[in-house]
Amino acid sequence: MSVREEATTGAGAVWYRKIVAFKYRFCVQGPTTLHTLFLCLALFAATSSQNAGSEEFYAVKEVPHGTLQPITYLSKTTGKERRYYVYLPPAYAENTSQRYPILFLLHGANCDERSWPYAGNVKEIMDNLLAEKKAVPMIVVSPNGYASKPGEAQPDITSRKSPPDFNAMFATFEEEFSSDLLPDVERRFRTIPDRSHRALAGFSMGGLQTMSLGLDHLQLFSYLGGFSGCGGAFNAPINLKTDHRGAMRNAKKFNAKMNLLFLTEGSNEPGFILESVKRYRAALNAAGIKYSFYESPGTTHDYPTWRRSLHEFAPLLFPDLRDVVVKPLPSPAVAFGQPIHPASDDKKLFPDAPAGFDDVRKDIPHGKLEHTTWYSSTVGKARNMLVYTPPGYSALKKYPTLYLLHGIGANEYQWGWAGKPDVVLDNLIAEGKAAPMVVVMPNGCAQMDDEPKGDKYASAPAYATFEQDLLVDLIPTIEKSYSVSTKAEDRAIAGLSMGGGQSLDFGFAHMDVFKSIGGFSSAPNTYQPDRLVPDVDKAKKLRLVYVSAGTKDGLFGISQRTHQYLRDHDIPHIWNVDGHGHDRDTWSYNLYYFLQKVFR
């Protein structure tokens, strides 16, 4: 008789309950030597009632398989190397034109980033769901949910203080997530970098973190899942009017913004877990908050519950991507339908950036990248941005500021993938090749729904509206909140694609505000030259004008015509033509050289 079979009756049932009790103490109350000895056995000793009908969905089958791999990155928040596991769906490597939504899965107390890959069977569950076409292909990331700054104690979720201060416990992880983990994932992998295509879920402590991080940062996620853990745990008081920055204060607005709030429990969980979920659901019901609920029959505070929870949760994610046919990108030479005719002065001025230029280095000081907001009176809401402050940032010094703009359909996170400005600047500053500066990466789509679904080009007018938002709201906020210079010669604006067009349009239109301008692969929103440069004499006095494009980019002619006008009117500028397309290579390489020239 197997351990699982014996566990169903008689003495086996008694021993099983003891094992579960030991494992529960290990995962929620903290480990002892004896608990550790029982942990491995407990992972495999589950009753047949717990597993009846459950094992099939995470069995290894003859289906296409994704990949699971550990990734190491340097966290500036903790000052240490950290690790996460990433699941990439089948054919990720082959479908190089496809971007994917992303699910972050958080573990429980006294566990780590290995929990979901090894005990949670995340790869097998996802492989099978995808093979059965029950879920859309997605990237799944399992990070380490513990994070502490140098000299800071690790959070103790096992504290029986009443009530625990979850905000304090999870604050460093929340900072590490938004400043280090999310940017690293979106730099390395082909994600869809908007909240509509990000999900966050976790079990036990990870469920509490999901509610804390997810509801405090609704600008990042639109799908949340709390498996055996939610905002009412440990009898903490619930006040939906004030909890999580008042995210659920207005039920109508919250329900419209949240694609899915999903709660689960096992029917045989410890009493205080069941009570906490019950209290939280009662509060949500009373407030009119929409959510979905799943109860796993016959399971306790254990992996059978959490595997089932994932199996129920994943098919509900990203329905807008169902039945989307992945089409290969057109040839870069004919992308966007414009012919390419290089002229004799369309030359490559700089080599491609050297190997390792955007690698995180351990041997140098690092700046800080934070996600924050500014209030836009132009739009009538708080809007999102990333702000980089250089190593050694001090209120005693006034720094120059670079406003770095993204492309159409993207948001403030695009540069994290397209150029890693924080990493590149850390390295250049350490080598004495760039001036320490503050870099502001805002969401450049100035409308109420700044993460629009559907046709991204329908939001093009909002990119023009951003001109007022930038001048009236964003720049004053930055100059009030950070120690930056207010002189025009210490302000620069640059961007890629749509953001390149914005930078050229706004920069030349406001040469009393910006003295340095950069456009990389600028898009068709770039004004025609006779409108673009309203004052030729004033343009000749700019500190830096940098224009670049690749000869495999169908938008090449837009940057080329800008260069030709500047050339014909004797306006000093850099015109760098490389052999790349409308892609990361040209954006990251030109950013590398732009950063070395601006403010120097």
RAFEN-V741361 format. One record per residue. N is the residue number from 1. PHI is phi in radians with two decimals (NA if undefined). OMEGA is omega in whole degrees, -180 to 180 (NA if undefined). Layout:
n->N phi->PHI omega->OMEGA
n->N phi->PHI omega->OMEGA
This chain:
n->1 phi->NA omega->-179
n->2 phi->-1.33 omega->176
n->3 phi->-1.00 omega->-179
n->4 phi->-1.13 omega->-180
n->5 phi->-1.16 omega->-179
n->6 phi->-1.12 omega->-176
n->7 phi->-1.21 omega->-173
n->8 phi->-1.44 omega->-174
n->9 phi->-2.43 omega->171
n->10 phi->0.92 omega->-178
n->11 phi->-1.07 omega->180
n->12 phi->-1.05 omega->179
n->13 phi->-1.13 omega->179
n->14 phi->-1.11 omega->-180
n->15 phi->-1.13 omega->178
n->16 phi->-1.05 omega->-180
n->17 phi->-1.09 omega->177
n->18 phi->-1.14 omega->179
n->19 phi->-1.10 omega->179
n->20 phi->-1.07 omega->179
n->21 phi->-1.10 omega->178
n->22 phi->-1.12 omega->-179
n->23 phi->-1.14 omega->179
n->24 phi->-1.10 omega->178
n->25 phi->-1.05 omega->-179
n->26 phi->-1.08 omega->-174
n->27 phi->-1.42 omega->-176
n->28 phi->-2.03 omega->-175
n->29 phi->-1.81 omega->178
n->30 phi->1.89 omega->-172
n->31 phi->-1.52 omega->164
n->32 phi->-2.16 omega->179
n->33 phi->-1.02 omega->-178
n->34 phi->-1.17 omega->178
n->35 phi->-1.04 omega->-179
n->36 phi->-1.09 omega->-180
n->37 phi->-1.11 omega->-178
n->38 phi->-1.45 omega->-172
n->39 phi->-1.05 omega->-177
n->40 phi->-1.05 omega->179
n->41 phi->-1.11 omega->-177
n->42 phi->-1.13 omega->-179
n->43 phi->-1.12 omega->-177
n->44 phi->-1.89 omega->-178
n->45 phi->-1.57 omega->178
n->46 phi->-2.29 omega->-178
n->47 phi->-1.19 omega->177
n->48 phi->-1.15 omega->177
n->49 phi->-1.16 omega->177
n->50 phi->-1.21 omega->-171
n->51 phi->-1.82 omega->-179
n->52 phi->-1.03 omega->180
n->53 phi->1.31 omega->-175
n->54 phi->-1.77 omega->-172
n->55 phi->-1.22 omega->-174
n->56 phi->-1.06 omega->-173
n->57 phi->-1.31 omega->174
n->58 phi->-2.12 omega->174
n->59 phi->-1.32 omega->175
n->60 phi->-1.36 omega->-174
n->61 phi->-2.16 omega->177
n->62 phi->-1.43 omega->180
n->63 phi->-2.35 omega->174
n->64 phi->-1.03 omega->-176
n->65 phi->-1.96 omega->171
n->66 phi->-1.41 omega->179
n->67 phi->-2.04 omega->178
n->68 phi->-2.25 omega->-176
n->69 phi->-2.54 omega->175
n->70 phi->-1.45 omega->179
n->71 phi->-2.19 omega->177
n->72 phi->-1.83 omega->179
n->73 phi->-2.49 omega->179
n->74 phi->-1.65 omega->180
n->75 phi->-1.65 omega->177
n->76 phi->-1.23 omega->-179
n->77 phi->-1.15 omega->-179
n->78 phi->-1.61 omega->-177
n->79 phi->1.28 omega->-176
n->80 phi->-2.36 omega->169
n->81 phi->-1.32 omega->177
n->82 phi->-2.26 omega->-174
n->83 phi->-2.43 omega->169
n->84 phi->-2.39 omega->173
n->85 phi->-1.82 omega->180
n->86 phi->-2.20 omega->173
n->87 phi->-1.74 omega->176
n->88 phi->-1.94 omega->-174
n->89 phi->-1.17 omega->178
n->90 phi->-0.93 omega->177
n->91 phi->1.26 omega->176
n->92 phi->-1.00 omega->-178
n->93 phi->-1.18 omega->-178
n->94 phi->-1.43 omega->-177
n->95 phi->-1.51 omega->-172
n->96 phi->-1.23 omega->178
n->97 phi->-1.63 omega->-174
n->98 phi->-1.68 omega->171
n->99 phi->-1.89 omega->-171
n->100 phi->-2.21 omega->170
n->101 phi->-1.22 omega->-174
n->102 phi->-2.39 omega->175
n->103 phi->-2.05 omega->173
n->104 phi->-1.72 omega->-180
n->105 phi->-2.02 omega->-177
n->106 phi->-1.84 omega->-177
n->107 phi->-1.65 omega->180
n->108 phi->-1.64 omega->-177
n->109 phi->-1.12 omega->179
n->110 phi->1.04 omega->171
n->111 phi->-2.02 omega->179
n->112 phi->-2.63 omega->-174
n->113 phi->-1.11 omega->180
n->114 phi->-1.45 omega->-172
n->115 phi->-1.06 omega->-180
n->116 phi->-1.16 omega->180
n->117 phi->-1.11 omega->-172
n->118 phi->-1.73 omega->-179
n->119 phi->-1.56 omega->-177
n->120 phi->-1.57 omega->177
n->121 phi->0.95 omega->-174
n->122 phi->-1.10 omega->-178
n->123 phi->-1.13 omega->-178
n->124 phi->-1.15 omega->179
n->125 phi->-1.07 omega->-178
n->126 phi->-1.20 omega->178
n->127 phi->-0.95 omega->-176
n->128 phi->-1.25 omega->177
n->129 phi->-1.07 omega->-180
n->130 phi->-1.19 omega->179
n->131 phi->-1.11 omega->180
n->132 phi->-1.53 omega->-179
n->133 phi->1.01 omega->177
n->134 phi->-1.66 omega->179
n->135 phi->-2.45 omega->176
n->136 phi->-1.52 omega->177
n->137 phi->-1.02 omega->-179
n->138 phi->-2.58 omega->172
n->139 phi->-1.56 omega->179
n->140 phi->-2.13 omega->-178
n->141 phi->-2.07 omega->178
n->142 phi->-2.02 omega->-178
n->143 phi->-1.65 omega->172
n->144 phi->-1.51 omega->-175
n->145 phi->-1.47 omega->175
n->146 phi->-1.64 omega->178
n->147 phi->-2.67 omega->177
n->148 phi->-2.47 omega->177
n->149 phi->-1.36 omega->178
n->150 phi->-0.93 omega->180
n->151 phi->1.47 omega->-178
n->152 phi->-1.72 omega->180
n->153 phi->-1.24 omega->177
n->154 phi->-1.19 omega->-179
n->155 phi->-1.05 omega->-179
n->156 phi->-1.95 omega->-179
n->157 phi->-1.24 omega->-176
n->158 phi->-1.47 omega->-180
n->159 phi->-1.01 omega->179
n->160 phi->-1.76 omega->173
n->161 phi->-1.08 omega->-175
n->162 phi->-2.09 omega->-12
n->163 phi->-1.55 omega->176
n->164 phi->-1.12 omega->177
n->165 phi->-1.59 omega->-176
n->166 phi->-1.15 omega->179
n->167 phi->-1.04 omega->179
n->168 phi->-1.19 omega->-178
n->169 phi->-1.07 omega->-171
n->170 phi->-1.81 omega->-173
n->171 phi->-1.05 omega->-178
n->172 phi->-1.20 omega->177
n->173 phi->-1.10 omega->179
n->174 phi->-1.09 omega->178
n->175 phi->-1.16 omega->-180
n->176 phi->-1.10 omega->-180
n->177 phi->-1.08 omega->-174
n->178 phi->-1.32 omega->-176
n->179 phi->-1.56 omega->-172
n->180 phi->-2.14 omega->-173
n->181 phi->-1.16 omega->-178
n->182 phi->-1.03 omega->177
n->183 phi->-1.04 omega->-180
n->184 phi->-1.14 omega->180
n->185 phi->-1.08 omega->-176
n->186 phi->-1.35 omega->172
n->187 phi->-1.33 omega->-171
n->188 phi->-1.49 omega->-169
n->189 phi->-2.15 omega->-175
n->190 phi->-1.47 omega->179
n->191 phi->-1.54 omega->167
n->192 phi->-1.68 omega->-166
n->193 phi->-1.48 omega->174
n->194 phi->-2.53 omega->-174
n->195 phi->-1.11 omega->-179
n->196 phi->-1.17 omega->-178
n->197 phi->-2.19 omega->172
n->198 phi->-2.22 omega->177
n->199 phi->-2.23 omega->179
n->200 phi->-2.39 omega->178
n->201 phi->-2.63 omega->178
n->202 phi->-2.94 omega->178
n->203 phi->-1.91 omega->177
n->204 phi->0.96 omega->177
n->205 phi->-0.97 omega->178
n->206 phi->-1.13 omega->174
n->207 phi->-1.20 omega->175
n->208 phi->-1.11 omega->179
n->209 phi->-1.11 omega->179
n->210 phi->-1.02 omega->180
n->211 phi->-1.20 omega->-180
n->212 phi->-1.15 omega->-178
n->213 phi->-1.20 omega->-174
n->214 phi->-1.16 omega->-178
n->215 phi->-1.35 omega->175
n->216 phi->-1.30 omega->-175
n->217 phi->-2.31 omega->-180
n->218 phi->-1.13 omega->177
n->219 phi->-1.24 omega->-178
n->220 phi->-1.77 omega->-170
n->221 phi->-2.32 omega->172
n->222 phi->-2.17 omega->175
n->223 phi->-2.29 omega->179
n->224 phi->-2.31 omega->179
n->225 phi->-2.34 omega->176
n->226 phi->-1.88 omega->-179
n->227 phi->-1.71 omega->-178
n->228 phi->0.97 omega->179
n->229 phi->-3.06 omega->178
n->230 phi->-2.68 omega->-169
n->231 phi->-1.15 omega->-178
n->232 phi->-1.82 omega->-175
n->233 phi->-1.21 omega->177
n->234 phi->1.00 omega->179
n->235 phi->1.04 omega->175
n->236 phi->-1.11 omega->180
n->237 phi->-1.11 omega->-179
n->238 phi->-1.99 omega->175
n->239 phi->-2.41 omega->-175
n->240 phi->-1.20 omega->177
n->241 phi->-1.31 omega->-175
n->242 phi->-2.07 omega->-178
n->243 phi->-1.04 omega->174
n->244 phi->0.97 omega->177
n->245 phi->1.01 omega->179
n->246 phi->1.23 omega->-176
n->247 phi->-1.02 omega->-177
n->248 phi->-1.89 omega->-179
n->249 phi->-1.04 omega->180
n->250 phi->-1.91 omega->-174
n->251 phi->-1.05 omega->-178
n->252 phi->-1.09 omega->-180
n->253 phi->-1.17 omega->180
n->254 phi->-1.10 omega->-179
n->255 phi->-1.07 omega->179
n->256 phi->-1.25 omega->-176
n->257 phi->-1.50 omega->-174
n->258 phi->-1.62 omega->178
n->259 phi->-1.22 omega->-180
n->260 phi->-2.80 omega->168
n->261 phi->-2.03 omega->-168
n->262 phi->-2.26 omega->-179
n->263 phi->-2.11 omega->178
n->264 phi->-2.45 omega->172
n->265 phi->-2.77 omega->169
n->266 phi->-1.59 omega->-175
n->267 phi->-1.15 omega->-178
n->268 phi->-1.90 omega->180
n->269 phi->-1.16 omega->174
n->270 phi->-0.96 omega->-173
n->271 phi->-0.99 omega->-176
n->272 phi->-1.26 omega->175
n->273 phi->-1.22 omega->179
n->274 phi->-1.05 omega->-180
n->275 phi->-1.16 omega->-178
n->276 phi->-1.17 omega->178
n->277 phi->-1.15 omega->179
n->278 phi->-1.07 omega->-180
n->279 phi->-1.14 omega->-179
n->280 phi->-1.17 omega->178
n->281 phi->-1.12 omega->179
n->282 phi->-1.09 omega->179
n->283 phi->-1.15 omega->178
n->284 phi->-1.12 omega->180
n->285 phi->-1.08 omega->-178
n->286 phi->-1.12 omega->-178
n->287 phi->-1.49 omega->-178
n->288 phi->1.40 omega->179
n->289 phi->-1.48 omega->179
n->290 phi->-1.38 omega->177
n->291 phi->-2.75 omega->174
n->292 phi->-1.99 omega->-177
n->293 phi->-2.32 omega->177
n->294 phi->-2.34 omega->174
n->295 phi->-2.00 omega->180
n->296 phi->-1.47 omega->-176
n->297 phi->-1.23 omega->171
n->298 phi->1.35 omega->-178
n->299 phi->-2.01 omega->-177
n->300 phi->-1.97 omega->-177
n->301 phi->-1.40 omega->-167
n->302 phi->-2.78 omega->-175
n->303 phi->-1.08 omega->174
n->304 phi->-0.98 omega->176
n->305 phi->-1.14 omega->-172
n->306 phi->-1.34 omega->173
n->307 phi->-1.11 omega->179
n->308 phi->-1.08 omega->180
n->309 phi->-1.07 omega->177
n->310 phi->-1.10 omega->-180
n->311 phi->-1.09 omega->177
n->312 phi->-1.42 omega->-173
n->313 phi->-1.34 omega->-172
n->314 phi->-0.99 omega->-180
n->315 phi->-1.15 omega->-179
n->316 phi->-1.54 omega->-173
n->317 phi->-1.54 omega->168
n->318 phi->0.97 omega->-179
n->319 phi->-1.09 omega->180
n->320 phi->-1.18 omega->-179
n->321 phi->-1.70 omega->179
n->322 phi->-1.17 omega->177
n->323 phi->1.09 omega->175
n->324 phi->-1.38 omega->180
n->325 phi->-1.52 omega->-180
n->326 phi->-1.42 omega->179
n->327 phi->-1.86 omega->178
n->328 phi->-1.13 omega->176
n->329 phi->-1.15 omega->176
n->330 phi->-1.14 omega->177
n->331 phi->-0.94 omega->-179
n->332 phi->-0.94 omega->-176
n->333 phi->-1.22 omega->180
n->334 phi->-2.09 omega->178
n->335 phi->-1.00 omega->180
n->336 phi->1.15 omega->170
n->337 phi->1.29 omega->-179
n->338 phi->-1.93 omega->180
n->339 phi->-1.21 omega->-179
n->340 phi->-2.03 omega->-180
n->341 phi->-2.32 omega->179
n->342 phi->-1.05 omega->178
n->343 phi->-1.80 omega->-175
n->344 phi->-1.13 omega->-179
n->345 phi->-1.75 omega->175
n->346 phi->-1.55 omega->-171
n->347 phi->-2.17 omega->176
n->348 phi->-1.46 omega->-178
n->349 phi->-1.51 omega->-175
n->350 phi->-2.25 omega->173
n->351 phi->-1.24 omega->173
n->352 phi->-0.99 omega->-178
n->353 phi->-1.00 omega->-176
n->354 phi->-1.19 omega->178
n->355 phi->-0.99 omega->178
n->356 phi->1.48 omega->-176
n->357 phi->-1.11 omega->-179
n->358 phi->-2.03 omega->174
n->359 phi->-1.54 omega->176
n->360 phi->-1.24 omega->-179
n->361 phi->-1.83 omega->180
n->362 phi->-1.44 omega->-169
n->363 phi->-1.62 omega->-177
n->364 phi->-2.33 omega->174
n->365 phi->-1.21 omega->-178
n->366 phi->-2.16 omega->173
n->367 phi->-1.38 omega->-178
n->368 phi->-2.13 omega->176
n->369 phi->-2.01 omega->-178
n->370 phi->-2.21 omega->174
n->371 phi->-1.63 omega->-179
n->372 phi->-2.56 omega->-176
n->373 phi->-2.35 omega->166
n->374 phi->-2.30 omega->178
n->375 phi->-1.55 omega->-180
n->376 phi->-1.75 omega->173
n->377 phi->-1.24 omega->178
n->378 phi->-1.12 omega->-178
n->379 phi->-1.68 omega->-177
n->380 phi->1.62 omega->-180
n->381 phi->-2.81 omega->172
n->382 phi->-1.31 omega->-178
n->383 phi->-2.15 omega->-167
n->384 phi->-1.77 omega->176
n->385 phi->-2.70 omega->168
n->386 phi->-1.87 omega->178
n->387 phi->-2.23 omega->176
n->388 phi->-1.78 omega->171
n->389 phi->-2.00 omega->-171
n->390 phi->-1.31 omega->176
n->391 phi->-0.95 omega->179
n->392 phi->1.30 omega->-180
n->393 phi->-0.85 omega->-176
n->394 phi->-2.45 omega->177
n->395 phi->-1.21 omega->-180
n->396 phi->-1.44 omega->-177
n->397 phi->-2.17 omega->176
n->398 phi->-1.78 omega->-174
n->399 phi->-1.79 omega->169
n->400 phi->-1.23 omega->-176
n->401 phi->-2.24 omega->174
n->402 phi->-1.94 omega->174
n->403 phi->-1.70 omega->-170
n->404 phi->-2.01 omega->-169
n->405 phi->-1.88 omega->-176
n->406 phi->-1.62 omega->-179
n->407 phi->-1.61 omega->-177
n->408 phi->-1.15 omega->179
n->409 phi->1.41 omega->180
n->410 phi->-1.81 omega->179
n->411 phi->-2.62 omega->-173
n->412 phi->-1.09 omega->-179
n->413 phi->-1.56 omega->-172
n->414 phi->-1.07 omega->-179
n->415 phi->-1.12 omega->176
n->416 phi->-1.03 omega->176
n->417 phi->-1.53 omega->-170
n->418 phi->-1.40 omega->-176
n->419 phi->-2.76 omega->-178
n->420 phi->0.82 omega->-174
n->421 phi->-1.02 omega->-180
n->422 phi->-1.16 omega->-180
n->423 phi->-1.21 omega->-179
n->424 phi->-1.05 omega->-180
n->425 phi->-1.17 omega->176
n->426 phi->-0.92 omega->-177
n->427 phi->-1.18 omega->-179
n->428 phi->-1.17 omega->179
n->429 phi->-1.11 omega->179
n->430 phi->-1.10 omega->-180
n->431 phi->-1.54 omega->-179
n->432 phi->1.26 omega->-176
n->433 phi->-1.75 omega->180
n->434 phi->-2.47 omega->177
n->435 phi->-1.36 omega->172
n->436 phi->-1.02 omega->-176
n->437 phi->-2.61 omega->170
n->438 phi->-1.66 omega->179
n->439 phi->-2.05 omega->-179
n->440 phi->-1.93 omega->179
n->441 phi->-2.04 omega->-176
n->442 phi->-1.60 omega->167
n->443 phi->-1.32 omega->-174
n->444 phi->-1.61 omega->179
n->445 phi->-1.79 omega->-170
n->446 phi->-1.49 omega->174
n->447 phi->-2.65 omega->-175
n->448 phi->-1.01 omega->177
n->449 phi->-1.66 omega->-176
n->450 phi->-1.53 omega->169
n->451 phi->-2.14 omega->-171
n->452 phi->-1.13 omega->176
n->453 phi->-1.69 omega->176
n->454 phi->1.40 omega->-175
n->455 phi->-1.20 omega->-177
n->456 phi->-1.17 omega->-179
n->457 phi->-1.26 omega->177
n->458 phi->-1.15 omega->-180
n->459 phi->-1.63 omega->-177
n->460 phi->-0.95 omega->179
n->461 phi->-1.03 omega->-179
n->462 phi->-1.19 omega->177
n->463 phi->-1.27 omega->174
n->464 phi->-1.28 omega->178
n->465 phi->-1.07 omega->-178
n->466 phi->-1.07 omega->178
n->467 phi->-1.00 omega->179
n->468 phi->-1.19 omega->179
n->469 phi->-1.00 omega->-180
n->470 phi->-1.09 omega->-173
n->471 phi->-1.34 omega->-173
n->472 phi->-1.52 omega->-172
n->473 phi->-1.99 omega->-171
n->474 phi->-1.22 omega->-177
n->475 phi->-1.02 omega->176
n->476 phi->-1.04 omega->178
n->477 phi->-1.12 omega->180
n->478 phi->-1.07 omega->-175
n->479 phi->-1.31 omega->173
n->480 phi->-1.57 omega->-172
n->481 phi->-1.64 omega->-177
n->482 phi->-2.20 omega->-179
n->483 phi->-1.49 omega->-177
n->484 phi->-2.17 omega->177
n->485 phi->-1.25 omega->177
n->486 phi->-1.79 omega->180
n->487 phi->-1.49 omega->-178
n->488 phi->-1.05 omega->-179
n->489 phi->-1.17 omega->178
n->490 phi->-1.85 omega->174
n->491 phi->-2.10 omega->176
n->492 phi->-2.35 omega->176
n->493 phi->-2.37 omega->-180
n->494 phi->-2.66 omega->179
n->495 phi->-2.96 omega->180
n->496 phi->-1.98 omega->176
n->497 phi->0.94 omega->177
n->498 phi->-0.99 omega->178
n->499 phi->-1.16 omega->174
n->500 phi->-1.18 omega->176
n->501 phi->-1.09 omega->177
n->502 phi->-1.02 omega->-176
n->503 phi->-1.10 omega->178
n->504 phi->-1.17 omega->-179
n->505 phi->-1.08 omega->-175
n->506 phi->-1.27 omega->-177
n->507 phi->-1.13 omega->-180
n->508 phi->-1.23 omega->179
n->509 phi->-1.29 omega->-176
n->510 phi->-2.34 omega->-178
n->511 phi->-1.26 omega->172
n->512 phi->-1.49 omega->179
n->513 phi->-1.83 omega->-178
n->514 phi->-2.10 omega->176
n->515 phi->-1.90 omega->177
n->516 phi->-2.35 omega->-174
n->517 phi->-2.39 omega->177
n->518 phi->-2.42 omega->176
n->519 phi->-2.24 omega->-179
n->520 phi->-1.91 omega->180
n->521 phi->0.94 omega->-172
n->522 phi->-1.05 omega->-173
n->523 phi->-1.55 omega->-177
n->524 phi->-1.13 omega->174
n->525 phi->-1.23 omega->177
n->526 phi->-1.12 omega->-179
n->527 phi->-1.09 omega->171
n->528 phi->-1.04 omega->-171
n->529 phi->-0.92 omega->-177
n->530 phi->-1.19 omega->174
n->531 phi->-1.62 omega->-175
n->532 phi->-1.07 omega->-175
n->533 phi->-1.92 omega->-176
n->534 phi->-1.31 omega->-177
n->535 phi->-2.42 omega->-177
n->536 phi->-1.10 omega->-178
n->537 phi->-1.09 omega->179
n->538 phi->-1.18 omega->180
n->539 phi->-1.11 omega->-180
n->540 phi->-1.18 omega->-178
n->541 phi->-1.72 omega->178
n->542 phi->-1.12 omega->-177
n->543 phi->-1.30 omega->-179
n->544 phi->-2.71 omega->169
n->545 phi->-2.19 omega->-174
n->546 phi->-2.23 omega->-180
n->547 phi->-2.18 omega->-178
n->548 phi->-2.59 omega->176
n->549 phi->-2.92 omega->179
n->550 phi->-1.93 omega->-178
n->551 phi->-1.37 omega->173
n->552 phi->-1.92 omega->-178
n->553 phi->-1.85 omega->180
n->554 phi->-1.12 omega->176
n->555 phi->-1.68 omega->-177
n->556 phi->-0.93 omega->-174
n->557 phi->-1.07 omega->180
n->558 phi->-1.19 omega->177
n->559 phi->-1.18 omega->-179
n->560 phi->-1.09 omega->-180
n->561 phi->-1.16 omega->177
n->562 phi->-1.12 omega->177
n->563 phi->-1.00 omega->-175
n->564 phi->-1.10 omega->177
n->565 phi->-1.16 omega->179
n->566 phi->-1.07 omega->179
n->567 phi->-1.10 omega->-176
n->568 phi->-1.18 omega->180
n->569 phi->-1.89 omega->175
n->570 phi->0.97 omega->175
n->571 phi->-1.62 omega->-178
n->572 phi->-0.99 omega->179
n->573 phi->-2.89 omega->173
n->574 phi->-1.80 omega->178
n->575 phi->-2.18 omega->-176
n->576 phi->-1.91 omega->-179
n->577 phi->-1.97 omega->178
n->578 phi->-1.92 omega->-176
n->579 phi->-1.72 omega->-175
n->580 phi->-1.70 omega->179
n->581 phi->-1.77 omega->177
n->582 phi->-1.51 omega->-166
n->583 phi->-2.64 omega->-176
n->584 phi->-1.05 omega->-177
n->585 phi->-1.02 omega->-177
n->586 phi->-1.17 omega->-179
n->587 phi->-1.21 omega->-177
n->588 phi->-1.23 omega->-179
n->589 phi->-1.19 omega->-180
n->590 phi->-1.24 omega->173
n->591 phi->-1.06 omega->180
n->592 phi->-0.96 omega->-179
n->593 phi->-1.42 omega->178
n->594 phi->-1.05 omega->-179
n->595 phi->-1.08 omega->180
n->596 phi->-1.37 omega->-175
n->597 phi->-1.84 omega->-178
n->598 phi->-1.29 omega->179
n->599 phi->1.10 omega->-180
n->600 phi->-1.94 omega->NA
